Amino acid sequence: MLSHFIEEEGVPTAGISLVRPHTEIIKPPRALWVPFELGRPLGPPDDPEFQKRVLLALLKLLEAPQGPVLEDFPEDEPESDEVTVLACPVDFGRDADMSDNGDEFLAAFRREVTAMRPWYDMAVNKRQRTTVGVSGIGLEDLGDFIYAFVKGEPPENPRNDIPLASTLKFAVEDLKAYYIEGITMQPGQANASSKILQDWFWDKTVCGKVLLALRKVCEASPDEMLRMMGTFFLVPGEVARAKTE
Amino acid sequence: MRLEKVSEDERKLLLSFKCPSFGTNPWVTGPPLNKRRVAIITTAGLHGRHERPFQMGPDDNYRVIPGDVQANDLIMSHMAASFDRTGFQRDWNVVFPVDRLREMAAEGIIGSLADFHYSYNSIRAQPDAPEPIREVAGLLKKDGVNAVLLLPV
């Protein structure tokens, strides 16, 4: 719907459509529906030729004689033939007892975070970028910051420009990014699909288990914003439903 | 996305979102592609590494991304947990394809890239409050932009 107003002001627009039925209702001037999952408007990462084909198809809509135009991009994201199975090479103690005071589990969590570090560092070096850093909390402190909520001892907000619940949300995204950036640098993981990465993170890592516990704690919090964060924003809905069924 | 690939719950949720429809179909033409000046508008909640994250309130509208932005400059503070971030974590062009557009400008497929691109946290513009969007449209015009690519997540 942004395009409607921008075009009204005299600037031509062309947009990617992810959810086709939404676009059919809104009828923006020019839209290219793509079959890729949410979060990937240009399709696969590290595939410049594919991305360029999507962009060209989108730009071509600007040459349509009349509209509104809604076209479908004809290619699906390529699926790798290679069977990728991600596993944590070391058992960090995902099955450690979270009850009692959880110290054993916290130790397992810390070990796993530390073990990911060389892969993360290599990823940053190789890609010359990182998406970690939204929360502003240092990598060394992220795990403990998050775990404090799980233990029912929420820390002080280290920032004064956003609420504590937002800092927590961004800390969670930072930690997830740290794991994904690192694991995709390991041998044979270059083409791991988002599904494989998601399954690995939530099913195999101690961190995934910590975040599921965090969700539960936040959902029961007297703090309204933490409660909302826990219910909607920390764990993908699909994962939360699968884990609570 | 292929709706048939997600669960029934997810599909129902997506289809329950209210979408506005408009009585008019604005349509502006422009020069051939190789004369176009292109800007990106993303709704992925991207912004500079040292900028304040997006807030949930209605007043936090957009961020400006400079045309000479580099890959390590951009981070994402979108609130939603339900879209894939692993693509962006590996390659920023999945969400913000500025490398590809720079290549296309160098090859003469498009004319040039704008001095500024814009980022929203989600689709903030409500049909009854489109003023912030109109403001951005005015800025795009001053930048000489005649092709805006809207890229959601």
Interface residues (C-beta under 8 A of the other chain):
Chain A: M1 L2 S3 H4 F5 I6 E7 E8 E9 G10 V11 P12 T13 A14 G15 I16 S17 L18 V19 R20 P21 H22 I25 I26 K27 P28 P29 V34 P35 F36 E37 L38 G39 R40 P41 L42 G43 P44 P45 D46 P48 Q51 K52 L55 L56 L58 L59 K60 L62 E63 Q66 G67 P68 R127 Q128 R129 T130 T131 G133 V134 D161 I162 S166 K169 F170 E173 K176 A177 I180 E181 T184 S194 L197 Q198 F232 F233 L234 V235 P236 G237 E238 R241
Chain B: M1 R2 L3 K5 V6 S7 D9 E10 L13 L14 L15 F17 C19 P20 S21 F22 T24 N25 P26 W27 V28 T29 G30 P32 L33 R36 V38 I41 T43 R49 R52 P53 Q55 M56 Q70 A71 N72 I75 M76 S77 M79 A80 A81 S82 F83 D84 R85 T86 G87 F88 Q89 R90 D91 W92 N93 V94 V95 P97 D99 R100 L101 E103 M104 I109 I110 Y120 I123 A125 P127 P130 I133 R134 V136 A137 G138 L140 K141 V145 N146 A147 V148 L149 L150 L151 P152 V153
